[in-house]
Amino acid sequence: MAGPGFDNIFNKMKEVTKQAANETNKAAKAAKLKMTVMSLNTEKTRHLQTVGQRTYTLFAENQTIDGKLLQEKVMEELKQIERIEERIKELEAEIADLQTGQHVNVTDVTGGEEKPREEG
């Protein structure tokens, strides 16, 4: 028959396991968000390349660059880039929140009393 000490250790083990699973889930979510940021950066690069290609094409056709005409030709790409940058900022803030929230509370699982070990 298991005594109260065994129950205490078992309950603490369950708590630590649950906390570890929670931290693993947070890490997995942060990794997924980082992959999304990488994908968005790739998309942003494609838009920037399109802006550059359109700018060069305009120059090659006219041997000059008309700012108003250039703006007309690249405005949609620039708007897409702005939207992507905003989304990246949102995702990076979410990643930072997840990472700063990762904290493991260390306790002594061998003693009868619950005394969290002070960190610092």
C-alpha positions as CSV (number, residue, x, y, z in Angstrom):
1,M,0.0,0.0,0.0
2,A,1.4,3.4,-1.0
3,G,1.7,6.0,1.7
4,P,1.1,9.8,1.6
5,G,4.7,10.4,0.6
6,F,4.3,8.3,-2.5
7,D,1.0,10.1,-3.4
8,N,2.8,13.4,-3.0
9,I,5.7,12.4,-5.3
10,F,3.2,11.0,-7.8
11,N,1.1,14.2,-7.8
12,K,4.2,16.3,-8.3
13,M,5.4,14.1,-11.1
14,K,2.0,14.5,-12.8
15,E,2.3,18.3,-12.3
16,V,5.8,18.4,-13.7
17,T,4.8,16.3,-16.7
18,K,1.8,18.5,-17.4
19,Q,4.0,21.6,-17.2
20,A,6.6,20.0,-19.5
21,A,3.9,19.2,-22.0
22,N,2.6,22.8,-21.9
23,E,6.1,24.1,-22.5
24,T,6.6,21.7,-25.4
25,N,3.3,22.9,-26.9
26,K,4.4,26.6,-26.5
27,A,7.8,25.7,-28.2
28,A,6.0,23.9,-31.0
29,K,3.7,26.9,-31.6
30,A,6.6,29.3,-31.6
31,A,8.4,27.1,-34.1
32,K,5.3,27.1,-36.3
33,L,5.0,30.9,-36.1
34,K,8.7,31.2,-37.0
35,M,8.2,29.1,-40.1
36,T,5.3,31.4,-41.1
37,V,7.5,34.4,-40.7
38,M,10.1,32.7,-42.9
39,S,7.5,32.1,-45.5
40,L,6.3,35.7,-45.3
41,N,9.8,36.9,-45.7
42,T,10.2,34.8,-48.9
43,E,6.9,36.3,-50.2
44,K,8.2,39.8,-49.4
45,T,11.4,39.1,-51.3
46,R,9.4,38.1,-54.3
47,H,7.4,41.3,-54.2
48,L,10.6,43.3,-53.8
49,Q,12.1,41.5,-56.9
50,T,9.0,42.4,-58.8
51,V,9.3,46.1,-57.9
52,G,13.0,46.0,-59.0
53,Q,12.1,44.2,-62.2
54,R,9.3,46.7,-63.0
55,T,11.6,49.6,-62.2
56,Y,14.3,48.3,-64.4
57,T,11.9,47.6,-67.3
58,L,10.5,51.2,-67.0
59,F,14.1,52.5,-67.1
60,A,15.1,50.3,-70.0
61,E,12.1,51.4,-72.1
62,N,12.5,55.1,-71.5
63,Q,16.1,55.6,-70.4
64,T,14.6,57.6,-67.5
65,I,12.4,56.9,-64.6
66,D,9.1,58.8,-64.3
67,G,8.2,58.7,-60.6
68,K,4.5,58.9,-61.1
69,L,4.5,56.1,-63.8
70,L,6.8,54.0,-61.6
71,Q,4.4,54.5,-58.6
72,E,1.5,53.3,-60.7
73,K,3.4,50.2,-61.8
74,V,4.6,49.1,-58.4
75,M,2.0,50.4,-56.0
76,E,0.1,47.1,-55.5
77,E,3.4,45.4,-54.8
78,L,4.4,48.0,-52.2
79,K,1.0,47.6,-50.5
80,Q,1.5,43.8,-50.4
81,I,5.0,44.4,-48.8
82,E,3.5,46.7,-46.2
83,R,0.8,44.1,-45.3
84,I,3.4,41.4,-45.1
85,E,5.6,43.5,-42.8
86,E,2.7,44.2,-40.5
87,R,1.9,40.5,-40.3
88,I,5.5,39.7,-39.5
89,K,5.5,42.2,-36.7
90,E,2.4,40.6,-35.2
91,L,3.8,37.1,-35.5
92,E,7.2,38.2,-34.0
93,A,5.3,39.8,-31.0
94,E,3.4,36.6,-30.5
95,I,6.6,34.6,-30.6
96,A,8.2,36.9,-28.1
97,D,5.1,36.4,-25.8
98,L,5.4,32.7,-26.1
99,Q,9.1,32.7,-25.3
100,T,8.9,35.0,-22.4
101,G,6.1,32.9,-21.0
102,Q,8.2,29.8,-20.9
103,H,9.1,29.3,-17.3
104,V,9.5,26.1,-15.3
105,N,8.7,26.3,-11.6
106,V,11.3,24.2,-9.8
107,T,10.1,22.5,-6.6
108,D,11.5,19.9,-4.3
109,V,9.6,16.7,-5.0
110,T,11.3,14.6,-2.2
111,G,10.1,16.6,0.8
112,G,6.8,16.4,2.5
113,E,6.2,20.2,2.4
114,E,5.6,22.1,-0.8
115,K,8.3,24.8,-0.8
116,P,9.1,26.3,-4.2
117,R,12.8,26.8,-4.8
118,E,13.6,30.5,-5.2
119,E,15.1,31.3,-8.5
120,G,17.5,34.1,-9.1
